[in-house]
């Protein structure tokens, strides 16, 4: 009988310590959301490098919230604390805790708490930009400087969303952090939010990276709605070759200009251009390979899982969070539409030499947005190759979003 009673007590204790006993209903909703995102990442292959770690981090933190818990101290009776020690440690405890009734015993934080400090302190975003710079060929932008216009046009979504966030009751700093989602640049969104509105870091980071990963779903309907079949079939002239000297001068010149006029954007743009200089200089092959491979992959894992781990049900399922998700989507859609519309203006100005589809790549989701421009164009004409033309606005969008971040930080910071 005692054995049976002990067995039943063990079952009860197991239940009390399980998630079935303490997980709130919001967590189960987020678990379902994470499973949907995992499906999109694995089955549909919607940018799995981003979406898979984000979705798994979201799944894990809603099953086991303690993985994101901060370090704390437990107030323990001194007698119990001494009893739990033995030998020399017990003698030390007795000597140091004489006359004290309770002792604060420090406890460690969860694994993701420590990894998340790279997000919270703004360390990961510049390192991601270092890797992006090492992987990016600025040749299409140098060959066609007019692409800067399309990259700048796509940032209009940031301005309009900023106004919308103010209207919905967010503060100026919070509105700036929400608006930057429109640049479709996760590292930039994290960098800006960590400085302007750290309390919104979780939902903004999840929104920014989710929309980056869902570019193939969000952009095509907007692109098709704003262009005619004739415009989508425009074949653009091949870009001129770009010399090595131009590619070396470009990152140095950009970082000088940005750092002088917008010093707040220097960490992002500086690391972006350093990575690109690793690539184009041809003299630091080991650094170039590390930046674009090992370092980039490690930071992507840490960033992805910790961003996903901020999406706990109790924190994420709030009215303000839903507003942020909606505003982020609006920002991204407006940025895409503005890029396409400016592409149409350039098409008219050049008498039909610019395919407006490349304007959608002005958002800085590299190289996803450029691939979408290519895909939509080839759906109309399989012989049309827009990828290199779209890469110009795409990399211009990376610089544009970093510049927009610098503007917001200088005004609102």
C-alpha positions in Angstrom: 0.0 0.0 0.0 2.8 2.4 0.9 4.5 1.6 -2.4 1.3 2.4 -4.3 0.8 5.6 -2.3 4.4 6.6 -3.1 3.9 5.9 -6.8 0.7 8.0 -6.9 2.5 10.9 -5.1 5.3 10.7 -7.7 2.7 10.9 -10.5 1.1 13.9 -8.9 4.5 15.6 -8.4 5.4 14.8 -12.0 2.1 16.5 -13.1 2.7 19.5 -11.0 6.1 20.0 -12.5 4.9 19.5 -16.0 3.8 22.2 -18.5 0.3 20.9 -18.3 0.0 22.4 -14.9 1.5 25.8 -15.3 1.5 26.8 -19.0 -1.2 29.5 -19.7 -3.5 29.2 -22.7 -1.6 31.9 -24.6 1.4 29.7 -24.8 -0.5 27.0 -26.6 -1.6 29.5 -29.2 2.0 30.5 -29.8 3.0 26.8 -30.0 0.5 26.4 -32.8 1.9 29.6 -34.5 5.4 28.2 -34.2 4.4 24.9 -35.9 2.9 26.9 -38.8 6.1 28.8 -39.2 8.1 25.6 -39.1 5.9 24.2 -41.8 6.5 27.3 -44.0 10.2 27.0 -43.4 10.6 23.3 -44.0 7.8 22.4 -46.5 7.5 25.7 -48.4 11.2 26.7 -47.9 10.3 30.3 -47.1 13.8 31.5 -46.1 14.4 28.6 -43.7 17.8 30.1 -42.6 15.7 32.8 -40.8 12.3 31.3 -40.2 13.4 27.9 -38.9 15.5 29.1 -35.9 12.9 31.8 -35.1 10.1 29.3 -35.1 11.9 26.8 -33.0 13.0 29.4 -30.5 9.3 30.4 -30.3 8.3 26.8 -29.8 10.9 26.1 -27.1 10.2 29.2 -25.0 6.5 28.5 -24.9 7.0 25.0 -23.9 9.8 25.8 -21.3 9.6 29.5 -20.4 12.5 29.2 -17.9 15.0 29.0 -20.8 14.6 32.8 -21.1 14.6 33.5 -17.3 16.9 36.1 -15.9 19.3 35.4 -13.1 17.8 35.9 -9.7 18.4 35.3 -6.0 16.5 32.9 -3.7 16.0 33.9 -0.1 17.0 30.7 1.8 17.1 30.2 5.7 20.8 30.1 6.7 20.3 26.8 8.6 19.0 25.2 5.4 21.9 26.7 3.4 24.5 25.4 5.9 22.9 22.0 6.0 23.1 21.7 2.2 26.9 22.2 2.4 29.6 19.9 3.8 33.3 19.9 4.6 35.2 23.1 4.1 32.3 24.9 2.3 30.1 24.3 5.4 32.7 25.8 7.7 33.0 28.8 5.4 29.2 29.2 5.4 29.0 29.0 9.2 31.9 31.5 9.6 30.5 34.1 7.1 26.8 33.8 8.0 26.9 34.1 11.8 24.0 36.1 13.1 22.2 36.1 9.7 18.7 34.5 9.4 18.4 34.3 5.6 20.9 34.2 2.8 20.4 35.3 -0.9 21.5 32.3 -3.0 22.1 33.4 -6.6 20.6 31.3 -9.4 21.7 31.2 -13.0 19.5 32.5 -15.9 18.2 30.3 -18.7 20.4 29.5 -21.8 18.5 31.9 -24.1 18.8 34.8 -21.6 22.5 34.9 -22.0 22.4 34.5 -25.8 19.8 37.2 -25.9 22.2 39.8 -24.5 23.8 40.0 -28.0 20.4 41.2 -29.2 19.7 43.4 -26.3 23.1 45.1 -26.3 23.0 45.7 -30.1 26.0 43.3 -30.7 24.5 40.9 -33.2 23.1 43.4 -35.8 26.5 44.9 -36.7 28.0 41.4 -36.9 25.2 40.3 -39.2 25.9 43.4 -41.4 29.6 42.3 -41.5 28.5 39.0 -42.9 26.0 40.6 -45.3 28.7 42.9 -46.6 31.0 40.0 -47.2 28.3 38.2 -49.2 27.2 41.3 -51.2 28.3 42.4 -54.6 27.8 46.1 -54.9 28.7 46.0 -58.6 25.1 46.3 -59.9 24.5 49.4 -57.7 27.8 50.9 -58.8 27.0 50.1 -62.5 23.6 51.7 -62.2 23.6 54.5 -59.5 20.0 55.3 -60.3 19.2 52.2 -58.2 19.8 54.4 -55.2 16.5 56.2 -56.0 14.6 52.9 -55.8 16.3 52.0 -52.6 15.4 55.3 -51.1 11.8 55.2 -52.4 11.2 51.9 -50.5 12.0 53.7 -47.2 8.8 55.8 -47.6 7.0 53.0 -45.8 9.0 53.9 -42.7 7.8 57.5 -42.7 4.1 56.7 -43.3 4.2 54.0 -40.6 5.8 56.4 -38.1 2.9 58.7 -38.6 0.4 55.8 -38.2 2.1 54.6 -35.0 1.9 58.1 -33.5 -1.8 58.2 -34.4 -2.4 54.9 -32.6 -0.9 56.3 -29.3 2.7 55.1 -29.4 5.4 57.5 -28.2 7.8 59.1 -30.7 10.6 56.7 -29.8 8.3 53.7 -30.0 6.9 54.8 -33.3 10.3 55.2 -34.8 11.2 51.6 -33.7 8.0 50.2 -35.2 8.4 52.2 -38.4 11.8 50.7 -39.1 10.1 47.3 -39.7 9.2 48.8 -43.1 12.8 48.6 -44.2 12.5 44.8 -44.1 15.9 44.6 -42.4 15.9 42.6 -39.2 19.3 43.6 -37.9 18.5 47.3 -38.4 15.1 46.9 -36.7 16.8 45.2 -33.7 19.6 47.9 -33.5 17.1 50.8 -33.6 14.7 49.2 -31.2 17.4 48.3 -28.6 18.2 52.0 -28.4 14.8 53.7 -28.8 12.2 51.3 -27.3 13.8 48.2 -25.7 10.5 47.3 -24.2 9.2 46.5 -27.7 12.2 44.5 -28.8 10.5 41.2 -28.8 7.4 41.9 -31.0 9.4 44.2 -33.3 12.2 41.7 -33.9 9.7 38.8 -34.5 7.7 41.0 -36.9 10.7 42.2 -38.8 12.2 38.8 -39.3 8.9 37.1 -40.1 8.1 39.7 -42.8 11.6 39.2 -44.2 11.1 35.5 -44.4 7.6 36.0 -45.9 8.8 38.2 -48.8 7.8 35.6 -51.4 4.2 35.7 -50.2 3.7 39.4 -49.4 5.4 41.1 -52.4 4.1 39.4 -55.6 0.4 40.4 -55.2 1.5 44.1 -54.7 3.9 44.0 -57.7 1.3 42.5 -60.0 -1.4 44.9 -58.9 0.7 48.0 -59.6 2.1 47.0 -62.9 0.8 46.0 -66.4 1.8 42.8 -68.2 3.7 45.0 -70.7 5.7 46.6 -68.0 6.5 43.2 -66.4 7.9 41.9 -69.7 10.4 44.8 -70.2 13.9 43.5 -70.9 16.6 45.7 -69.4 20.0 46.3 -71.1 23.0 44.4 -69.6 24.9 46.3 -66.9 28.4 47.6 -67.7 31.4 45.9 -66.1 32.6 47.4 -62.8 36.3 47.6 -62.2 38.0 46.2 -59.0 39.2 49.7 -58.2 35.6 51.0 -58.2 34.5 48.2 -55.9 37.3 49.0 -53.4 36.7 52.7 -53.4 32.9 52.3 -52.9 32.8 50.9 -49.4 35.5 53.3 -48.2 33.6 56.3 -49.7 30.2 55.2 -48.4 31.4 54.8 -44.8 33.2 58.2 -44.8 30.1 60.0 -46.0 27.7 58.2 -43.7 29.9 58.4 -40.6 30.4 62.2 -41.1 26.7 63.1 -41.8 24.9 60.4 -39.8 27.2 59.0 -37.1 24.4 57.0 -35.5 24.3 54.8 -38.6 28.1 54.3 -38.5 28.1 50.9 -36.6 25.7 49.3 -39.1 27.1 50.9 -42.3 30.7 50.6 -41.1 30.5 46.9 -40.5 28.6 46.4 -43.8 31.3 48.1 -45.7 34.1 46.4 -43.7 32.7 43.0 -44.8 32.4 44.2 -48.4 36.0 45.4 -48.3 37.1 42.0 -47.0 35.4 40.6 -50.2 36.7 43.1 -52.8 40.2 43.7 -51.5 41.3 40.2 -52.3 44.0 40.2 -49.6 42.2 38.8 -46.5 40.7 35.6 -47.9 40.5 33.9 -44.5 38.6 36.9 -42.9 36.3 37.1 -45.9 35.4 33.4 -45.7 34.9 33.5 -41.9 32.7 36.6 -42.1 30.4 35.2 -44.7 30.3 31.6 -43.5 31.2 30.6 -39.9 30.6 33.9 -38.2 27.4 34.7 -40.1 26.0 31.2 -39.5 26.8 31.3 -35.7 25.2 34.7 -35.3 22.2 33.8 -37.4 21.5 30.8 -35.1 21.9 32.8 -31.9 19.9 35.7 -33.3 17.1 33.5 -34.7 16.4 31.4 -31.7 16.6 34.3 -29.2 14.3 36.5 -31.4 11.8 33.6 -31.5 12.2 33.1 -27.8 10.9 36.6 -27.1 7.5 35.6 -28.4 6.0 34.1 -25.3 2.2 33.9 -25.2 1.7 36.1 -22.2 3.9 38.9 -23.7 3.1 38.5 -27.4 -0.7 38.2 -27.3 -1.5 41.8 -26.4 -3.3 44.6 -28.2 -0.2 46.7 -28.5 1.7 43.7 -29.9 -1.0 43.1 -32.5 -0.9 46.8 -33.4 2.9 46.5 -34.0 2.5 43.4 -36.2 -0.2 45.1 -38.2 1.8 48.4 -38.5 4.9 46.4 -39.5 3.0 44.7 -42.3 1.6 48.0 -43.5 5.1 49.5 -43.5 6.5 46.6 -45.5 3.6 46.7 -48.0 3.9 50.5 -48.5 7.7 50.2 -48.9 7.2 47.6 -51.6 4.5 49.7 -53.3 6.6 52.8 -53.2 9.5 51.1 -54.8 7.4 49.7 -57.6 5.7 53.1 -58.2 9.1 54.8 -58.4 10.1 52.1 -60.8 7.2 53.0 -63.0 8.3 56.7 -62.9 11.8 55.6 -64.0 10.2 53.5 -66.7 8.4 56.5 -68.1 11.5 58.8 -67.7 13.7 56.3 -69.5 11.1 55.6 -72.2 10.5 52.0 -71.3 14.1 51.0 -70.4 13.4 50.2 -66.7 11.3 47.3 -65.6 9.2 48.6 -62.6 9.4 45.2 -60.9 13.0 45.9 -59.8 11.6 48.7 -57.6 10.1 46.2 -55.2 13.7 45.0 -54.4 14.3 48.4 -52.8 13.4 46.9 -49.4 16.5 45.5 -47.9 15.7 41.8 -47.6 18.8 40.7 -49.5 18.8 38.8 -51.7 15.2 37.6 -51.2 13.5 40.7 -52.7 15.7 40.6 -55.7 14.9 36.9 -56.3 11.2 37.8 -56.1 11.6 40.5 -58.8 13.3 37.9 -60.9 10.6 35.3 -60.3 7.7 37.6 -61.0 9.4 38.8 -64.2 10.1 35.3 -65.4 6.5 34.3 -64.8 5.6 36.7 -67.6 8.6 36.1 -69.9 10.9 33.0 -69.1 13.7 34.6 -71.1 13.8 37.8 -69.0 16.6 37.9 -66.4 16.1 40.8 -63.9 18.1 39.4 -61.0 21.3 41.5 -61.4 19.2 44.6 -62.2 17.1 44.0 -59.0 20.3 43.6 -56.9 21.1 47.3 -57.4 18.0 48.5 -55.6 18.2 45.6 -53.2 21.7 46.5 -51.8 20.7 50.2 -52.0 17.9 49.3 -49.7 20.3 47.9 -47.2 22.2 51.1 -47.1 19.0 53.1 -47.2 17.5 51.3 -44.2 20.7 51.9 -42.2 20.7 55.5 -43.1 17.0 55.7 -42.1 18.0 54.1 -38.8 20.6 56.8 -38.3 18.1 59.5 -39.0 15.6 58.1 -36.5 18.3 57.7 -33.8 19.6 61.2 -34.3 16.2 62.7 -34.1 14.5 60.5 -31.5 17.4 59.0 -29.5 
